[in-house]
C-alpha cells in the first residue's frame, strides 16, 4: 500500500461512540497530565458538582506531594460533562477524552446508600488499576465522617490506580494472633485504638469491650478496632488516610508484614512504598525543589461529532474476497448508524483499515497527536503495516486485527466493536452472537441465540455469505417463524431488524448452503433505560508480548455495577497464521485471576505459534449456573470508619452498608454475549518446535489449618505446567517460624516430605495433610508455610502466598462464678479457626474458662 491519499476512499458519517479504555495520563516533570474525570450521564445536573471535583483534586494534589516526598502532583484534569446537561460558554468539545478512557467515574451509588470510593483492580501487585469510582455524595462531602476528607481518599485510590498497591486493612478479618496475642490488622503497628463492640437491643445501644470468643480464638463478631482521634504515627495511607497524622505510605521500616491484608498477600509482604518505588513513575522522577502550581481544569461536554472511515481499496484488497467483506462490515456499521440517529453521539474519530505495508505512517505521528482525533485501526490480513497500532495507542483508539479466515467473522467483529462504546449504557450496541461456518453439500448451520430481559431493543440479525444466498430460517422463542430479511446480493448479505422489543428467550436459526462460508451476527440494545443490560468487556493486559512473557486475557461481566458469576466464558485467540486457540476464562481467584467471584474472568495465554498479530474474541454464556449478586463485592478502596475516640468517648458512625459475600440471587440468568478484546502483537516466538520456557503459575490461595490436634491441613488451587495450563510435575513445601526467613530464604527453610503428593491438573483443588517435624511448635508459636511448584523441565514457580498456623493456649484464669455446665473439664477441647488468606489458629481452651477479655496495648 502506498501513500494514503492514492489508495483510500473517505466516507463521512455522523455516528460512533468511544474508544478502548486506554488512559491518557502522562507524567511530565513530576506532574500528572491528561487525567479524565467523567460524570455519568445518569447523574442529575448539578453545577456545584464540578466545583466540588476541582476542590477534591486540588486538596489531593497537596496531599500527594507530601505523601511522596515532593515527587508527584496533579497538573491538569479534564472533567467530562454529560451532553444532557445545559451548555455553557466555558464548556468545550472533547478531543481524545471519552467515557471509556476515563480514569475516574462519578456515578450514583449502587446499591443506593453505598458511597464507598473504590478502584477496579484486575491485575496483580504493581499493575495499574482500571478506574476509580466515586459518588456525587462522596465528592460533596456528605460522607466525610465515614471516609475522611475527599482529597485524602482520592490519593488512597490513586495509589491503587497508578501504582497497583492494595489495602492494608481487612474487613473480613479485622484481628489476628501473633505470638499468642490478638492484634488488629493495621499498618503501621504503632497506630493506637481500642477494641470495642456496639450492642443494640430494644431501641437502645451501648458500647462495651470486646470479649474473647472461645470458638474462634479471637474477639467476638462485630468487634471493631476504633482508632484514637489523635495519633503520632505517619503511616499508612493505604490503611487509614483519614487520620490527621498519617501523611506517608508504609515503608520497609514500619510495614506490618504479619497483618493478613491484601497488600501482604498480593505483594509478597512488601510495603506499599517499596512497590511505588519500583514503578516507572518513580524511576523517571526526582523530588521537586519548588512548590508546584495548583491543578488546572478543562470542562468538556460531549456532543455530536464527525467520524471518518478511511478504508484501503488498493489492489491487495482484491485478495481473499477482502473488498466484499469490507463492504459487509461497512453495511453493519451503516445499519447501526441509522439505528442510532435517535441517540446522542460523541467523539471525533477516524476508523483506519488497511491490509498492506506502508512505511510512511510514522511521518504522521506528530500531526496525529495534535489533531485531537481518536484513531481506531483495523489490520486486515498478515501484511498490514507494522506501525499501524501506534496510531491507536497515541490517541486512545481501539486496535483490532482480522484474518482472512472468513468463518471467524473478525472483520465484522472489529467494526461491531466500534459501535458499542461511549455514552449511556442504555444507548450502546451489544453483540449477542458472532459465529461462522464453512458448509459443504447442502449442510446446515444450526444454532440458538438468547435474548435476555436486559436487551431486546433494535435487535438486528445479520447474515453474510461468500457465493450464493443461503436458505435462512429464523424462529422466535414462541416458535413463530420470522420473515422479512432484506437481501443484498451484491454485498452478499441479508439482515432483519426486529421491530419494538424482541421477545425474551431462545431464538433458533437454521442456515443451509453448499461449498461456501456463512457468518451470523446478532446485535441489540438495552430494553429499558432504567434496567442496566448485562455487558461483557474484554481486554488483554498488554498490546505487545515478547516471548516467553505470558499474556493475560480478561473478561469483565456486569449488570450495572453488579458482577455476573458462574458464567461460561471462553476466549478465541487467532494468530496471523489463522490458527485459533480456545481458552476457558475463570473467576476462581487463582492463576491469572486476581480475585475470586468478582465478575472478572481471567487466564494466561501461552500457546504462541508465530510472531505477528493475534486477535481476541470473548464468548460468554449464562444459564442455570449463573448467579447475580445484589451488591458490589468488596473492592480496593478507602477504609470505612466505624467510629473514633474523642475525649475518651467513642463516636459511632452508622453501620457500614452490609456487603454479604454469600448474598447471591439464585435466579436463573440466561444470556449470550460476544465481545472483541482487540488485538496484540507477539515477537521473539521461536520456530517450531517451540521450547518449554513457561514455569508453573504462582499459588496465591494457600490456606492452612490444624487437623486432629497435631497435623496441618493445606489446601490450594493447582497451578499447571505452564502457568495455569497442564499439570505441574511436583511441589516443594517449606516451613519456618520466621515469616521473613521463609520469604527471603525459602531454599534454606525446612522442607516437608511431599513424596506422596502428586500434582493434579491446573485449577483443581489440592489437599495435603502433614505433621510438622524437626521444628518447635508450642504455645505462642507461629508457623509459616509456603509452596513452590516445579514443572517437568525443572522450571519453578514463584513462592506462594504464605499461610500460617498458630498454637494458642489462653492463660488459666478461672471465672468467679462458673456456670453448672462448666464446672468440670477433665480434658481440653481443641477448636480450629480458619481465616483468609491462609492464617489459621489452633486454640486449646479449658471449658471452665469464661469470657476472656484481651485488648491491644
CORURBEL-V700204 format. One record per backbone hydrogen bond with DSSP energy under -0.5 kcal/mol. CO is the residue of the C=O (numbers start at 0). NH is the residue of the N-H. E is the energy in kcal/mol with one decimal. If there is no record, write none. Layout:
# CORURBEL-V700204
co=(CO | CO)
nh=(NH | NH)
e=(E | E)
This chain:
# CORURBEL-V700204
co=(2 | 3 | 6 | 8 | 9 | 10 | 10 | 12 | 12 | 15 | 19 | 20 | 25 | 25 | 27 | 29 | 30 | 30 | 31 | 31 | 32 | 34 | 34 | 35 | 35 | 35 | 36 | 37 | 37 | 39 | 45 | 45 | 46 | 46 | 47 | 48 | 49 | 50 | 51 | 52 | 53 | 54 | 55 | 56 | 57 | 58 | 59 | 60 | 61 | 62 | 63 | 64 | 65 | 66 | 69 | 72 | 72 | 74 | 75 | 76 | 77 | 77 | 78 | 78 | 79 | 80 | 81 | 87 | 89 | 91 | 94 | 98 | 102 | 103 | 103 | 104 | 104 | 105 | 110 | 112 | 116 | 117 | 118 | 119 | 119 | 121 | 123 | 130 | 131 | 132 | 133 | 134 | 135 | 136 | 137 | 140 | 142 | 143 | 145 | 148 | 149 | 150 | 151 | 152 | 153 | 154 | 155 | 156 | 157 | 157 | 158 | 158 | 159 | 160 | 163 | 166 | 168 | 173 | 175 | 177 | 180 | 182 | 183 | 187 | 191 | 193 | 193 | 194 | 195 | 196 | 196 | 198 | 200 | 203 | 205 | 207 | 210 | 211 | 212 | 217 | 219 | 223 | 223 | 224 | 225 | 226 | 228 | 233 | 233 | 235 | 235 | 236 | 237 | 239 | 242 | 244 | 247 | 247 | 249 | 250 | 253 | 254 | 255 | 258 | 260 | 261 | 262 | 263 | 265 | 266 | 270 | 271 | 272 | 273 | 274 | 275 | 278 | 279 | 281 | 295 | 297 | 297 | 298 | 299 | 305 | 306 | 307 | 307 | 308 | 308 | 309 | 310 | 313 | 314 | 315 | 316 | 317 | 318 | 320 | 321 | 322 | 323 | 324 | 325 | 326 | 327 | 328 | 329 | 330 | 331 | 332 | 333 | 334 | 335 | 337 | 338 | 339 | 346 | 347 | 348 | 349 | 349 | 350 | 350 | 351 | 352 | 353 | 355 | 357 | 359 | 360 | 361 | 363 | 364 | 365 | 366 | 367 | 367 | 373 | 373 | 375 | 376 | 377 | 377 | 378 | 378 | 380 | 384 | 386 | 386 | 387 | 387 | 388 | 389 | 390 | 391 | 391 | 391 | 397 | 397 | 398 | 399 | 401 | 403 | 404 | 404 | 405 | 408 | 409 | 410 | 411 | 412 | 413 | 414 | 415 | 416 | 417 | 418 | 423 | 424 | 429 | 429 | 430 | 432 | 434 | 436 | 436 | 438 | 439 | 442 | 443 | 444 | 446 | 448 | 448 | 449 | 449 | 450 | 451 | 453 | 455 | 455 | 456 | 458 | 459 | 459 | 460 | 461 | 462 | 463 | 470 | 470 | 472 | 473 | 474 | 475 | 479 | 484 | 485 | 486 | 487 | 487 | 491 | 492 | 493 | 494 | 495 | 495 | 499 | 499 | 504 | 504 | 506 | 507 | 508 | 509 | 510 | 511 | 512 | 515 | 516 | 517 | 518 | 519 | 520 | 521 | 521 | 522 | 523 | 524 | 524 | 527 | 529 | 532 | 534 | 536 | 538 | 542 | 544 | 544 | 545 | 550 | 551 | 552 | 553 | 554 | 554 | 555 | 555 | 556 | 557 | 558 | 561 | 562 | 562 | 564 | 566 | 567 | 568 | 569 | 570 | 570 | 571 | 571 | 572 | 573 | 574 | 578 | 580 | 580 | 582 | 584 | 585 | 586 | 589 | 591 | 594 | 598 | 598 | 600 | 601 | 602 | 604 | 605 | 611 | 612 | 613 | 614 | 615 | 616 | 617 | 618 | 619 | 620 | 622 | 622 | 626 | 626 | 627 | 634 | 635 | 638 | 639 | 641 | 642 | 643 | 643 | 644 | 645 | 648 | 648 | 649 | 650 | 657 | 658 | 659 | 661 | 662 | 664 | 667 | 668 | 668 | 670 | 672 | 674 | 677 | 679 | 680 | 681 | 682 | 683 | 690 | 692 | 694 | 697 | 698 | 702 | 704 | 706 | 706 | 710 | 710 | 711 | 711 | 712 | 713 | 714 | 715 | 717 | 718 | 720 | 721 | 722 | 722 | 724 | 724 | 725 | 729 | 730 | 731 | 732 | 733 | 734 | 735 | 737 | 738 | 739 | 740 | 744 | 744 | 745 | 749 | 751 | 753 | 755 | 756 | 759 | 760 | 763 | 765 | 767 | 769 | 769 | 777 | 780 | 780 | 782 | 783 | 784 | 785 | 786 | 787 | 788 | 789 | 789 | 790 | 794 | 800 | 802 | 803 | 804 | 805 | 805 | 806 | 807 | 807 | 810 | 811 | 818 | 819 | 828 | 828 | 830 | 831 | 832 | 832 | 834 | 837 | 837 | 839 | 840 | 840 | 841 | 841 | 842 | 842 | 844 | 845 | 847 | 850 | 851 | 851)
nh=(5 | 6 | 312 | 310 | 11 | 12 | 308 | 14 | 306 | 345 | 21 | 22 | 27 | 32 | 30 | 72 | 27 | 32 | 74 | 75 | 25 | 36 | 77 | 37 | 102 | 103 | 79 | 39 | 105 | 42 | 48 | 49 | 49 | 50 | 51 | 52 | 53 | 54 | 55 | 56 | 57 | 58 | 59 | 60 | 61 | 62 | 63 | 64 | 65 | 66 | 67 | 69 | 68 | 248 | 287 | 31 | 74 | 295 | 34 | 297 | 36 | 79 | 80 | 299 | 38 | 301 | 84 | 90 | 91 | 300 | 347 | 101 | 131 | 37 | 105 | 106 | 133 | 39 | 113 | 114 | 637 | 132 | 635 | 129 | 130 | 593 | 126 | 119 | 104 | 117 | 106 | 138 | 139 | 141 | 140 | 143 | 146 | 147 | 640 | 152 | 153 | 154 | 155 | 156 | 157 | 158 | 159 | 160 | 161 | 162 | 162 | 164 | 163 | 128 | 125 | 262 | 261 | 184 | 182 | 180 | 177 | 175 | 185 | 190 | 227 | 195 | 225 | 209 | 223 | 198 | 207 | 205 | 203 | 200 | 198 | 196 | 219 | 213 | 216 | 212 | 222 | 195 | 225 | 226 | 193 | 644 | 230 | 246 | 247 | 238 | 239 | 240 | 167 | 242 | 245 | 246 | 235 | 236 | 272 | 254 | 188 | 256 | 258 | 260 | 264 | 265 | 266 | 268 | 124 | 269 | 274 | 275 | 276 | 277 | 277 | 278 | 282 | 283 | 284 | 76 | 78 | 299 | 91 | 80 | 348 | 12 | 309 | 350 | 10 | 310 | 352 | 8 | 316 | 317 | 318 | 322 | 320 | 321 | 324 | 325 | 326 | 327 | 328 | 329 | 330 | 331 | 332 | 333 | 334 | 335 | 336 | 337 | 338 | 339 | 340 | 341 | 342 | 348 | 373 | 307 | 351 | 375 | 309 | 352 | 377 | 311 | 379 | 384 | 360 | 362 | 363 | 364 | 367 | 368 | 369 | 370 | 370 | 371 | 349 | 375 | 351 | 399 | 353 | 379 | 380 | 401 | 383 | 387 | 389 | 390 | 390 | 391 | 392 | 393 | 394 | 394 | 395 | 396 | 376 | 399 | 678 | 378 | 380 | 405 | 407 | 409 | 408 | 412 | 413 | 414 | 415 | 416 | 417 | 417 | 418 | 419 | 16 | 428 | 426 | 427 | 431 | 523 | 673 | 521 | 519 | 438 | 517 | 515 | 442 | 512 | 445 | 510 | 508 | 450 | 506 | 451 | 671 | 504 | 454 | 526 | 458 | 501 | 524 | 497 | 461 | 522 | 495 | 520 | 493 | 518 | 472 | 511 | 509 | 481 | 507 | 478 | 475 | 486 | 494 | 488 | 491 | 492 | 464 | 487 | 462 | 485 | 460 | 497 | 457 | 501 | 450 | 506 | 448 | 474 | 446 | 472 | 444 | 470 | 442 | 438 | 465 | 436 | 463 | 434 | 461 | 431 | 432 | 459 | 429 | 455 | 456 | 530 | 531 | 559 | 557 | 555 | 553 | 680 | 546 | 682 | 548 | 604 | 540 | 602 | 538 | 556 | 600 | 536 | 557 | 563 | 534 | 561 | 558 | 564 | 628 | 626 | 568 | 620 | 584 | 618 | 572 | 582 | 573 | 616 | 580 | 614 | 577 | 574 | 572 | 582 | 570 | 568 | 601 | 596 | 592 | 593 | 597 | 556 | 600 | 554 | 585 | 552 | 550 | 607 | 681 | 575 | 679 | 573 | 676 | 571 | 674 | 569 | 672 | 567 | 625 | 668 | 564 | 628 | 664 | 636 | 118 | 640 | 641 | 652 | 226 | 645 | 650 | 228 | 648 | 645 | 650 | 651 | 643 | 659 | 660 | 662 | 663 | 629 | 627 | 669 | 622 | 670 | 621 | 619 | 617 | 615 | 613 | 544 | 611 | 546 | 685 | 692 | 694 | 722 | 699 | 800 | 714 | 712 | 709 | 710 | 706 | 712 | 713 | 769 | 704 | 767 | 702 | 765 | 762 | 727 | 722 | 724 | 696 | 719 | 720 | 721 | 761 | 789 | 732 | 787 | 751 | 785 | 749 | 783 | 741 | 742 | 743 | 744 | 747 | 748 | 748 | 734 | 753 | 756 | 757 | 758 | 727 | 763 | 717 | 715 | 713 | 711 | 771 | 780 | 782 | 806 | 804 | 735 | 802 | 733 | 799 | 731 | 796 | 728 | 729 | 793 | 790 | 802 | 784 | 839 | 782 | 807 | 841 | 779 | 809 | 843 | 812 | 813 | 821 | 822 | 830 | 844 | 842 | 833 | 834 | 840 | 837 | 803 | 839 | 805 | 832 | 842 | 807 | 843 | 830 | 844 | 828 | 848 | 814 | 852 | 211 | 853)
e=(-1.1 | -1.8 | -2.7 | -1.5 | -0.5 | -0.5 | -2.1 | -0.9 | -2.7 | -1.4 | -3.0 | -0.6 | -0.6 | -3.4 | -1.8 | -1.6 | -2.9 | -0.5 | -2.1 | -1.7 | -2.3 | -0.5 | -3.3 | -0.6 | -1.8 | -2.0 | -2.9 | -0.6 | -3.0 | -2.1 | -1.7 | -0.5 | -0.8 | -1.0 | -2.2 | -2.0 | -2.0 | -2.5 | -2.3 | -2.3 | -2.3 | -2.3 | -2.5 | -2.2 | -1.3 | -1.8 | -3.0 | -2.1 | -1.9 | -2.7 | -1.6 | -3.4 | -1.3 | -0.6 | -3.6 | -2.6 | -0.6 | -2.2 | -1.3 | -2.1 | -3.1 | -0.6 | -0.6 | -2.8 | -2.6 | -1.8 | -1.2 | -1.8 | -0.6 | -2.4 | -0.5 | -1.0 | -2.8 | -3.1 | -0.5 | -0.7 | -2.4 | -2.9 | -2.1 | -1.2 | -0.7 | -3.5 | -0.8 | -3.1 | -0.6 | -0.6 | -2.2 | -2.6 | -2.9 | -1.7 | -2.2 | -2.3 | -2.1 | -2.2 | -1.5 | -1.0 | -2.2 | -2.3 | -3.1 | -2.1 | -2.2 | -1.6 | -1.8 | -2.2 | -2.5 | -2.0 | -1.1 | -2.6 | -3.2 | -0.5 | -1.2 | -1.3 | -1.0 | -2.3 | -2.3 | -1.8 | -0.6 | -2.6 | -3.3 | -1.7 | -2.7 | -2.3 | -0.7 | -1.5 | -1.8 | -0.8 | -2.7 | -1.7 | -3.0 | -0.6 | -2.2 | -2.6 | -1.6 | -3.0 | -2.9 | -2.7 | -1.8 | -0.6 | -2.5 | -3.5 | -1.6 | -2.2 | -1.0 | -0.5 | -2.4 | -2.0 | -0.6 | -1.5 | -2.2 | -1.5 | -2.1 | -0.7 | -2.4 | -1.5 | -1.4 | -0.7 | -0.6 | -1.5 | -2.3 | -1.6 | -0.5 | -1.2 | -0.6 | -2.2 | -2.0 | -3.2 | -2.1 | -1.8 | -0.5 | -1.7 | -1.5 | -2.5 | -2.6 | -1.0 | -0.6 | -1.5 | -1.8 | -1.4 | -1.4 | -2.5 | -2.9 | -0.6 | -2.8 | -3.9 | -1.0 | -2.7 | -0.6 | -2.9 | -1.5 | -0.7 | -2.7 | -1.2 | -1.8 | -1.8 | -1.5 | -1.4 | -0.9 | -1.7 | -2.0 | -2.6 | -2.2 | -2.3 | -2.5 | -2.6 | -2.2 | -2.0 | -2.2 | -2.6 | -3.0 | -2.5 | -1.6 | -2.6 | -2.1 | -2.0 | -1.1 | -0.9 | -2.4 | -0.8 | -2.4 | -2.6 | -0.7 | -3.1 | -3.6 | -0.6 | -2.7 | -1.5 | -2.4 | -1.7 | -0.7 | -1.0 | -2.3 | -1.2 | -2.7 | -2.5 | -1.5 | -0.9 | -0.7 | -0.7 | -3.0 | -0.6 | -3.2 | -2.5 | -1.8 | -0.6 | -0.6 | -2.7 | -0.8 | -1.4 | -1.1 | -0.6 | -1.4 | -0.6 | -2.4 | -2.2 | -0.7 | -0.5 | -1.2 | -2.2 | -1.9 | -0.5 | -1.0 | -2.4 | -2.8 | -1.3 | -1.8 | -0.5 | -2.2 | -2.2 | -2.3 | -2.1 | -2.7 | -2.1 | -0.7 | -0.5 | -1.2 | -1.1 | -1.0 | -1.1 | -2.0 | -1.0 | -0.6 | -2.2 | -2.3 | -2.2 | -3.0 | -0.6 | -2.8 | -1.4 | -0.6 | -1.8 | -0.7 | -1.9 | -2.5 | -0.6 | -3.1 | -0.7 | -0.6 | -2.6 | -1.4 | -1.6 | -0.8 | -2.7 | -1.7 | -2.8 | -0.5 | -2.1 | -2.3 | -2.6 | -2.7 | -1.8 | -0.5 | -1.9 | -2.3 | -3.6 | -2.0 | -2.5 | -2.5 | -0.6 | -2.0 | -0.6 | -1.3 | -2.0 | -1.9 | -3.3 | -3.2 | -3.2 | -2.8 | -0.6 | -0.8 | -0.5 | -2.9 | -0.6 | -2.4 | -2.8 | -1.9 | -2.2 | -3.5 | -2.2 | -0.8 | -2.9 | -0.6 | -2.4 | -1.8 | -2.2 | -2.9 | -2.7 | -1.6 | -2.8 | -3.4 | -1.2 | -1.5 | -1.2 | -0.6 | -0.8 | -2.1 | -3.2 | -3.2 | -2.0 | -0.6 | -2.1 | -2.6 | -3.3 | -1.9 | -1.2 | -1.9 | -0.6 | -3.1 | -2.0 | -0.5 | -2.0 | -3.0 | -1.8 | -2.8 | -0.5 | -1.4 | -1.8 | -0.7 | -2.7 | -2.5 | -3.0 | -0.6 | -2.9 | -0.6 | -1.8 | -2.8 | -2.5 | -1.9 | -2.6 | -2.7 | -0.5 | -3.1 | -0.5 | -2.9 | -1.8 | -2.2 | -0.6 | -0.7 | -2.7 | -0.6 | -2.1 | -2.3 | -2.4 | -1.8 | -1.8 | -3.1 | -0.7 | -2.0 | -1.8 | -3.0 | -3.7 | -2.3 | -2.6 | -2.1 | -3.1 | -1.4 | -1.3 | -3.0 | -0.5 | -1.8 | -0.7 | -3.1 | -0.5 | -0.7 | -2.7 | -0.6 | -0.5 | -3.2 | -1.9 | -1.5 | -3.0 | -0.6 | -0.6 | -2.0 | -0.5 | -0.7 | -1.7 | -1.9 | -1.0 | -1.1 | -0.5 | -1.5 | -0.5 | -2.5 | -2.5 | -3.1 | -2.2 | -2.6 | -2.7 | -2.6 | -2.7 | -0.6 | -1.1 | -0.5 | -3.2 | -0.5 | -1.4 | -2.0 | -3.5 | -0.9 | -2.0 | -3.6 | -0.5 | -0.6 | -2.2 | -1.6 | -2.3 | -2.3 | -3.4 | -3.2 | -0.7 | -0.6 | -1.3 | -2.0 | -3.6 | -1.1 | -2.3 | -2.7 | -2.6 | -0.5 | -2.3 | -3.2 | -2.0 | -1.1 | -3.3 | -2.1 | -1.6 | -3.3 | -2.7 | -1.3 | -0.8 | -1.3 | -2.5 | -0.6 | -1.7 | -0.8 | -0.6 | -0.6 | -1.6 | -3.2 | -1.6 | -3.3 | -3.5 | -0.5 | -2.7 | -0.5 | -2.1 | -2.4 | -1.9 | -2.5 | -2.2 | -2.3 | -3.0 | -2.7 | -2.3 | -1.9 | -1.8 | -2.4 | -0.6 | -2.6 | -4.1 | -3.2 | -0.6 | -3.7 | -3.0 | -0.5 | -1.7 | -1.5 | -0.6 | -2.2 | -0.9 | -0.5 | -1.7 | -2.1 | -0.5 | -0.5 | -1.5 | -0.7 | -4.6 | -0.6 | -1.6 | -2.1 | -0.6 | -2.7 | -0.5 | -2.2 | -0.7 | -1.6 | -1.9 | -0.9 | -0.6 | -1.2 | -0.6)
